[in-house]
Amino acid sequence: MKITLLGTGTPAPSLKRMSSGYMVEVGDDLILFDHGPGAYHRMMEAGKRAVDVTHVFFSHLHYDHCLDYMRLLMTHWDQGAGEIPELKVYGPPHMKRMTQAIIGKNGVFGPDLEARTKHQVSIDVYQSRGGIGERKKPKPEVTEIRSGQVIKGNGWKVRVTSVPHVQPYLISYGFRLDCDAGSFVYSGDCGPCNAMKKLAKGADVMVYMTHYLSGTEPSKAFAKGVAGHMEVAEVGQAAGVKNLVVSHVLKQMDEPGLREKVLRDMGKVYKGNLFFGEDLMEIPLEAPMATDRER
């Protein structure tokens, strides 16, 4: 299993940090967890293409977690030329409606899809990519999931749990992927909660939304729906995770000296391996290892 951080930022535009996106490779499957603005570009920088993606899980439908979905969906279909399986998509309620709003007959790209399946120019392109016969429109396999559900793949499974964020307006989930190689837990966007402690128990890697410096929250509602750095440390320690990744960080803490202070403060509570997430960082399942001194 290989874990790559694609986007570690927030909705705030940044050239350094794209919005939320995480990539997990297990066997022949390439699984994405959220796909916010810029995550697609980072995926290409990591050497992967849309046609390599087999499954996508969405924690919730804030735009900074799903805006690049339309690019992924359209490119996966277009470049795949009918030669690869349909994309398997899992998300909260409204996922099917969103998908149809993109590719349905009356969707945003309805006219585009008409042209790409009927005009000879597009048919020539389709055939040059290996397509044979009539070009069919995309039909991704979209499943709206619920808390407690387990999705099984080829040698892996993903468990879903409800987490507090901005309910009742959006449903938000945390995920745990288990396979023979190890376990990966992703909080999505959520505050500190027992649900994540239970979900992440004994996990190899947990990526947790660490949105602000604890003690600077503007309200109780804010502190319930998103997590500060010390709260994340407490969840990681209580769950006994081996590797804890700080992500979805505000510029507030993303400054030289402050990043180190965040890790130092968290290390007083959490005793595992801490990572201050960066785009394209690969997270080991075991403890990080030092390289040879002269290399």
C-alpha positions in Angstrom: 0.0 0.0 0.0 1.3 3.4 -1.0 -0.2 6.6 0.5 0.4 10.0 -1.2 -0.9 13.4 -0.1 -2.2 15.3 -3.2 -3.8 18.3 -1.6 -3.2 19.4 2.0 -4.7 22.9 2.0 -8.1 24.5 2.5 -10.5 26.4 0.2 -8.1 29.4 0.3 -6.2 29.6 -3.1 -2.6 28.6 -2.8 0.2 27.7 -5.1 1.8 25.6 -2.3 -1.1 23.7 -1.1 -3.9 22.3 -3.3 -7.3 21.6 -1.7 -8.1 18.2 -0.2 -7.1 15.1 -2.0 -5.4 11.8 -0.9 -4.3 8.8 -3.0 -3.9 5.2 -1.9 -2.6 2.5 -4.1 -3.5 -1.1 -3.2 -2.6 -3.9 -5.6 -4.1 -3.0 -9.0 -6.4 -0.4 -7.6 -5.8 3.4 -7.3 -8.2 4.9 -4.8 -8.8 8.6 -4.2 -10.2 10.1 -1.0 -11.7 13.5 -2.0 -10.6 15.4 -5.0 -10.7 19.2 -4.5 -9.3 21.9 -6.7 -5.7 21.2 -7.7 -5.7 17.6 -6.5 -6.0 16.4 -10.1 -2.9 18.4 -11.1 -1.0 16.9 -8.1 -2.1 13.4 -9.1 -0.5 14.0 -12.5 2.7 15.3 -10.8 2.7 12.0 -8.8 2.8 10.2 -12.2 -0.8 9.0 -12.3 -3.5 9.5 -14.9 -7.3 9.7 -14.7 -7.5 6.3 -16.4 -5.4 4.8 -13.6 -8.1 5.7 -11.0 -10.5 2.9 -10.1 -12.3 4.2 -7.0 -13.1 7.6 -5.5 -14.5 8.2 -2.0 -15.9 11.6 -1.0 -16.1 12.5 2.7 -18.5 15.4 2.1 -19.5 17.7 -0.7 -17.8 21.0 0.2 -16.3 22.3 -3.0 -12.8 22.2 -1.7 -13.2 18.4 -1.5 -14.9 17.6 -4.8 -14.4 20.4 -7.4 -11.9 18.3 -9.5 -14.4 15.4 -9.6 -15.8 16.8 -12.9 -12.4 16.9 -14.4 -11.6 13.4 -13.2 -14.9 12.0 -14.4 -14.8 13.5 -17.8 -11.1 12.7 -18.5 -11.4 9.1 -17.1 -14.2 8.5 -19.7 -12.6 10.5 -22.6 -9.1 9.1 -22.3 -10.4 5.6 -21.5 -12.1 5.3 -24.9 -14.4 2.6 -23.7 -11.5 0.3 -22.9 -11.4 0.5 -19.1 -14.0 -0.2 -16.4 -16.3 2.6 -15.3 -15.2 4.7 -12.4 -16.6 3.5 -9.0 -17.7 6.5 -6.9 -18.8 6.5 -3.3 -20.1 9.5 -1.4 -22.8 11.0 0.8 -26.3 11.9 -0.2 -26.5 14.2 -3.3 -23.6 12.3 -5.0 -25.8 10.9 -7.7 -27.5 14.2 -8.3 -24.1 15.9 -8.6 -22.9 13.3 -11.0 -26.0 13.7 -13.2 -25.7 17.5 -13.0 -22.2 17.0 -14.7 -22.9 14.2 -17.3 -26.7 13.9 -17.5 -28.6 14.7 -20.7 -29.4 18.1 -19.3 -26.2 18.4 -17.3 -23.4 20.9 -17.6 -21.5 18.8 -20.0 -24.5 17.3 -21.8 -23.8 19.2 -25.1 -20.1 18.3 -24.8 -21.0 14.6 -24.5 -23.4 14.8 -27.4 -20.5 16.2 -29.6 -18.0 13.7 -28.4 -20.2 10.7 -29.1 -21.8 11.9 -32.4 -19.5 14.2 -34.4 -17.1 12.6 -36.7 -14.2 14.7 -35.4 -14.7 13.2 -31.9 -15.3 9.7 -33.3 -12.0 9.9 -35.1 -10.3 10.9 -31.8 -12.1 8.1 -30.0 -10.9 5.5 -32.5 -7.3 6.8 -32.5 -7.3 6.1 -28.7 -8.3 2.5 -29.3 -12.1 2.9 -29.2 -14.2 0.4 -31.2 -17.7 0.7 -32.4 -20.3 3.1 -31.1 -19.1 5.5 -28.4 -21.2 5.2 -25.3 -21.5 8.0 -22.8 -20.0 7.7 -19.3 -21.9 5.6 -16.7 -19.9 5.8 -13.5 -21.0 3.4 -10.8 -22.2 5.9 -8.1 -23.1 4.7 -4.6 -24.5 6.9 -1.9 -23.1 5.5 1.3 -24.1 5.6 4.9 -22.4 5.5 8.3 -21.5 1.9 9.4 -21.3 0.7 5.8 -18.3 -1.4 4.6 -17.2 -1.3 1.0 -15.1 -4.3 -0.2 -12.6 -4.1 -3.0 -10.0 -6.5 -4.4 -8.0 -7.3 -1.2 -9.1 -4.2 0.7 -12.2 -2.8 2.5 -13.3 0.7 3.5 -15.4 1.3 6.6 -17.5 4.5 6.8 -18.4 6.5 9.9 -20.4 9.7 10.4 -18.3 12.6 11.8 -19.3 16.1 13.0 -18.7 19.0 10.6 -21.5 21.1 9.2 -24.6 18.9 9.7 -27.4 19.1 8.9 -26.5 21.0 5.7 -23.9 18.4 4.5 -23.4 14.8 5.7 -19.7 14.2 6.5 -17.9 10.9 6.8 -14.5 9.6 8.0 -13.0 6.5 6.3 -10.8 3.6 7.2 -9.1 1.4 4.6 -7.7 -1.9 5.6 -5.7 -4.4 3.5 -3.0 -7.0 4.2 -0.3 -4.3 4.0 -1.8 -2.1 6.7 -4.5 0.5 7.4 -5.2 4.1 6.4 -7.6 6.4 8.1 -8.9 9.7 6.8 -11.0 12.1 8.9 -12.4 14.1 6.1 -13.4 17.4 7.7 -14.4 17.0 11.3 -13.9 18.1 14.8 -12.5 15.9 17.6 -14.8 13.1 18.2 -15.1 9.6 19.7 -16.2 8.2 16.3 -12.8 8.9 14.9 -11.0 7.5 17.9 -13.0 4.3 17.5 -12.5 4.2 13.7 -8.7 4.8 13.9 -8.0 2.3 16.7 -4.5 0.9 16.1 -4.3 2.3 12.5 -0.9 2.6 10.7 -1.6 6.0 9.3 -4.2 8.6 10.1 -4.7 11.9 8.2 -6.7 14.3 10.3 -8.0 17.8 9.5 -5.8 20.1 11.6 -7.4 23.4 10.7 -6.2 25.9 13.3 -4.1 26.6 16.4 -6.0 25.3 19.4 -7.2 28.1 21.6 -8.0 30.5 18.7 -11.4 29.0 17.8 -14.0 31.8 17.4 -16.9 29.8 18.8 -18.0 26.5 20.3 -19.6 25.5 17.1 -16.4 26.0 15.2 -14.4 23.9 17.7 -17.0 21.1 17.3 -17.0 21.1 13.5 -13.3 21.4 12.8 -10.2 20.3 14.8 -7.3 22.3 16.3 -3.8 20.9 16.6 -4.0 19.7 20.2 -7.4 18.1 19.7 -5.9 16.1 16.8 -3.0 15.0 19.0 -5.4 13.8 21.6 -7.5 11.8 19.1 -4.3 10.2 17.6 -3.0 9.3 21.0 -6.3 7.8 22.2 -6.6 5.8 19.0 -3.0 4.6 19.3 -2.2 5.3 15.6 1.4 4.8 14.5 1.7 7.7 12.1 -0.4 10.9 12.4 -0.5 13.4 9.5 -1.4 17.1 9.9 -3.4 18.3 6.9 -6.1 20.8 5.8 -4.0 23.5 7.5 -4.7 27.2 7.5 -2.0 29.7 6.7 -2.3 30.7 10.4 0.0 27.8 11.3 1.8 27.3 8.0 4.8 29.5 8.7 8.4 28.7 9.5 8.8 28.2 13.2 5.0 27.8 13.7 5.0 24.5 11.9 7.7 23.2 14.2 5.9 24.6 17.2 2.7 22.8 16.2 4.6 19.5 16.0 6.4 20.1 19.3 3.1 20.9 21.1 1.4 17.9 19.6 4.3 15.7 20.5 3.7 16.4 24.2 0.4 14.5 23.9 0.8 12.2 20.9 3.7 9.7 21.1 3.7 8.2 17.6 5.3 9.6 14.4 4.1 13.1 13.4 4.1 14.5 9.9 3.3 18.0 8.9 1.7 17.2 5.6 2.9 18.7 2.3 1.5 18.2 -1.2 3.0 15.1 -2.8 4.4 13.8 0.5 4.5 10.0 0.7 3.5 8.6 4.1 5.2 5.4 5.3 3.2 2.7 7.0 6.1 2.1 9.4 8.3 4.6 11.3 10.2 7.0 9.0 13.8 5.9 8.3 16.9 8.1 8.0 18.8 7.8 4.7 22.5 7.2 4.6 24.4 10.3 5.8 26.3 11.0 2.5 23.5 10.3 0.1 
